[in-house]
Amino acid sequence: MNLRNTTAWLLILGPILLIIGGLVFGPGINSVDEWKDTGTLLKALGENTSLQGLSAIVTSLGIIVILMAFIGMKDSMKDNSECYMWSGILLVLLSIPAQIAEQGLHAGAAEVAALPGGAGMATGATLIAAAHGIGAISTVIFFIGIAIIGIAILIQKNYLAVSALNIIVGIAFMATGILGVIGIAGIEYVSQLTWIAWIIFMATTLLTGIFTLVFNKK
């Protein structure tokens, strides 16, 4: 398997891992309002302590896999596009330790929330608040990196064999980054707009991997 095909499969695998980690192994909360309610969130986490640990591991692995895919994409970038790509990759890389820490704090909150008699609820609330603070900062950095990667794809213009797809993918990554930053900095970390940005990001990354496989450059 050559580097391009490996990159494509990593682009496909990464979002799948994020979906599995967030939805399958997550606390089972599917609305923004429930995520904002610390009591509801802690109750859900406490009922799924082992799954929350798996969620943290799988979600963190998904982000790392996507970073590896972006590094693979970088090898097709030249001149100014390569500079933009490296800048975006660096920001994504810088955000990952804090994103993993956020997942770890959620796992820790799940453990204390499961203590009998609600003994760990106060500690759990503190851990959730810390997770949201760390998550907000790291995710803003992450989405800025994604927007810059979108710019790199637009400048390069020929990462994918079909030129129109390069424009669509580049704009989609840029839009994802902008929406993510606006959602967090302009509204709040746990917001509908932030969720939409993550959904668009996962869909765009997955489709980019599929396009890379289907429209393979000769």
C-alpha positions as CSV (number, residue, x, y, z in Angstrom):
1,M,0.0,0.0,0.0
2,N,1.5,3.4,-1.0
3,L,1.5,6.5,1.1
4,R,-1.5,8.0,-0.7
5,N,-3.7,5.0,-0.1
6,T,-2.5,4.8,3.6
7,T,-3.4,8.5,4.0
8,A,-6.8,7.9,2.5
9,W,-7.6,5.0,4.9
10,L,-6.4,7.1,7.8
11,L,-8.8,9.9,6.7
12,I,-11.6,7.4,6.7
13,L,-10.6,5.6,10.0
14,G,-10.2,8.8,12.0
15,P,-13.8,10.1,11.9
16,I,-15.1,6.6,12.4
17,L,-13.1,6.3,15.6
18,L,-14.5,9.7,16.7
19,I,-18.0,8.6,16.1
20,I,-17.5,5.3,17.9
21,G,-15.8,7.0,20.8
22,G,-18.3,9.8,21.1
23,L,-21.6,8.1,20.3
24,V,-21.2,4.4,20.9
25,F,-19.0,4.5,24.0
26,G,-20.1,8.0,25.1
27,P,-22.4,8.8,28.0
28,G,-25.5,8.5,25.8
29,I,-26.4,12.2,25.9
30,N,-27.4,13.5,22.5
31,S,-28.5,17.1,23.1
32,V,-26.7,20.3,23.9
33,D,-29.0,21.1,26.8
34,E,-28.2,17.8,28.5
35,W,-24.4,18.3,28.1
36,K,-24.8,21.8,29.7
37,D,-26.6,20.4,32.7
38,T,-23.8,19.1,34.9
39,G,-26.0,17.0,37.1
40,T,-27.5,15.2,34.1
41,L,-24.1,14.7,32.5
42,L,-22.6,13.3,35.8
43,K,-25.4,11.0,36.2
44,A,-25.0,9.6,32.7
45,L,-21.2,9.3,33.1
46,G,-21.6,7.5,36.5
47,E,-23.8,4.9,34.9
48,N,-21.2,4.1,32.2
49,T,-17.8,4.4,33.9
50,S,-16.1,1.6,31.9
51,L,-17.5,2.8,28.6
52,Q,-16.4,6.4,29.4
53,G,-12.8,5.1,29.7
54,L,-13.1,3.4,26.3
55,S,-14.6,6.6,24.9
56,A,-11.6,8.6,26.0
57,I,-9.2,6.1,24.5
58,V,-11.0,5.7,21.2
59,T,-11.7,9.4,20.7
60,S,-8.1,10.3,21.5
61,L,-6.9,7.7,19.0
62,G,-9.3,9.1,16.4
63,I,-7.7,12.6,16.7
64,I,-4.2,11.1,16.5
65,V,-5.1,9.1,13.4
66,I,-6.5,12.2,11.7
67,L,-3.3,14.1,12.5
68,M,-1.3,11.3,10.9
69,A,-3.5,11.5,7.8
70,F,-2.9,15.3,7.5
71,I,0.9,14.7,7.7
72,G,0.4,12.2,4.8
73,M,-1.5,14.8,2.8
74,K,1.3,17.3,3.4
75,D,3.7,15.2,1.2
76,S,1.7,16.3,-1.8
77,M,1.9,20.0,-1.0
78,K,4.4,22.3,-2.6
79,D,5.6,25.9,-2.1
80,N,3.1,28.1,-0.2
81,S,0.6,25.3,0.3
82,E,3.1,23.3,2.2
83,C,3.8,26.1,4.5
84,Y,0.1,26.5,5.3
85,M,-0.3,22.7,5.7
86,W,2.6,22.6,8.2
87,S,1.1,25.5,10.1
88,G,-2.3,23.8,10.3
89,I,-0.7,20.5,11.3
90,L,1.3,22.2,14.0
91,L,-1.8,23.8,15.6
92,V,-3.7,20.4,15.4
93,L,-0.7,18.8,17.1
94,L,-0.5,21.4,19.8
95,S,-4.2,20.9,20.6
96,I,-4.0,17.1,21.0
97,P,-2.5,16.9,24.5
98,A,-5.2,19.1,25.9
99,Q,-7.9,17.3,24.0
100,I,-6.7,14.0,25.5
101,A,-6.6,15.7,29.0
102,E,-10.2,16.7,28.5
103,Q,-11.1,13.1,27.7
104,G,-9.2,12.0,30.8
105,L,-11.1,14.5,33.0
106,H,-14.4,13.1,31.7
107,A,-13.3,9.6,32.5
108,G,-12.3,10.8,36.0
109,A,-15.6,12.5,36.5
110,A,-17.4,9.3,35.5
111,E,-15.4,7.4,38.2
112,V,-16.3,9.8,41.1
113,A,-19.9,10.2,39.9
114,A,-20.3,6.5,40.4
115,L,-19.5,6.6,44.1
116,P,-22.4,5.6,46.3
117,G,-24.7,8.2,47.8
118,G,-23.6,10.9,45.4
119,A,-20.4,11.3,47.4
120,G,-18.4,12.3,44.3
121,M,-20.8,14.7,42.7
122,A,-19.0,17.9,43.8
123,T,-15.6,16.6,42.7
124,G,-17.2,15.4,39.4
125,A,-18.6,18.9,38.8
126,T,-15.1,20.4,39.3
127,L,-13.6,17.9,36.9
128,I,-16.3,18.7,34.3
129,A,-15.7,22.4,34.7
130,A,-11.9,21.8,34.2
131,A,-12.6,19.6,31.2
132,H,-14.8,22.3,29.5
133,G,-12.1,25.0,30.2
134,I,-9.3,22.9,28.7
135,G,-11.5,21.7,25.9
136,A,-12.6,25.2,24.9
137,I,-9.0,26.4,24.5
138,S,-7.7,23.3,22.8
139,T,-10.6,23.0,20.4
140,V,-10.3,26.6,19.3
141,I,-6.6,25.9,18.5
142,F,-7.7,22.7,16.7
143,F,-10.3,24.5,14.5
144,I,-7.9,27.3,13.6
145,G,-5.5,24.6,12.4
146,I,-8.3,22.9,10.4
147,A,-9.2,26.2,8.7
148,I,-5.5,26.7,7.7
149,I,-5.4,23.2,6.3
150,G,-8.4,24.1,4.2
151,I,-6.5,27.1,2.9
152,A,-3.5,24.8,2.0
153,I,-5.8,22.5,0.0
154,L,-7.3,25.5,-1.9
155,I,-3.9,26.8,-2.7
156,Q,-2.5,23.4,-3.8
157,K,-5.6,22.8,-6.1
158,N,-4.5,19.4,-7.2
159,Y,-4.4,17.2,-4.1
160,L,-7.4,15.4,-5.6
161,A,-7.5,14.4,-9.3
162,V,-10.8,16.3,-9.8
163,S,-10.1,20.0,-9.4
164,A,-13.6,20.9,-8.3
165,L,-13.4,18.5,-5.4
166,N,-10.2,20.3,-4.1
167,I,-12.2,23.5,-4.0
168,I,-15.2,21.8,-2.2
169,V,-12.9,20.0,0.3
170,G,-10.8,23.1,1.0
171,I,-13.8,25.3,1.5
172,A,-15.5,22.7,3.7
173,F,-12.4,22.5,6.0
174,M,-12.2,26.3,6.1
175,A,-15.9,26.6,7.0
176,T,-15.5,24.0,9.7
177,G,-12.7,25.8,11.3
178,I,-14.5,29.2,11.2
179,L,-17.7,27.7,12.5
180,G,-15.8,26.0,15.3
181,V,-14.0,29.1,16.4
182,I,-17.2,31.2,16.2
183,G,-19.2,28.6,18.1
184,I,-16.7,28.5,21.0
185,A,-15.4,32.0,21.2
186,G,-18.6,33.8,20.1
187,I,-21.2,31.6,21.9
188,E,-19.8,28.9,24.3
189,Y,-17.9,25.7,24.2
190,V,-21.0,23.4,24.6
191,S,-23.2,24.9,21.8
192,Q,-25.2,23.7,18.8
193,L,-22.8,25.5,16.5
194,T,-19.8,23.7,17.9
195,W,-21.6,20.4,17.4
196,I,-22.4,21.3,13.8
197,A,-18.7,22.2,13.3
198,W,-17.6,18.8,14.5
199,I,-20.2,17.0,12.3
200,I,-19.0,18.9,9.2
201,F,-15.4,18.2,10.1
202,M,-15.9,14.5,10.5
203,A,-18.0,14.3,7.3
204,T,-15.4,16.3,5.3
205,T,-12.5,14.2,6.6
206,L,-14.3,11.0,5.8
207,L,-15.3,12.1,2.3
208,T,-11.8,13.4,1.6
209,G,-10.5,9.9,2.4
210,I,-13.0,8.3,0.1
211,F,-12.3,10.8,-2.7
212,T,-8.5,10.1,-2.3
213,L,-9.2,6.4,-2.9
214,V,-11.7,6.7,-5.7
215,F,-10.0,9.6,-7.6
216,N,-6.5,8.4,-7.2
217,K,-4.0,10.5,-9.1
218,K,-2.0,8.6,-11.8
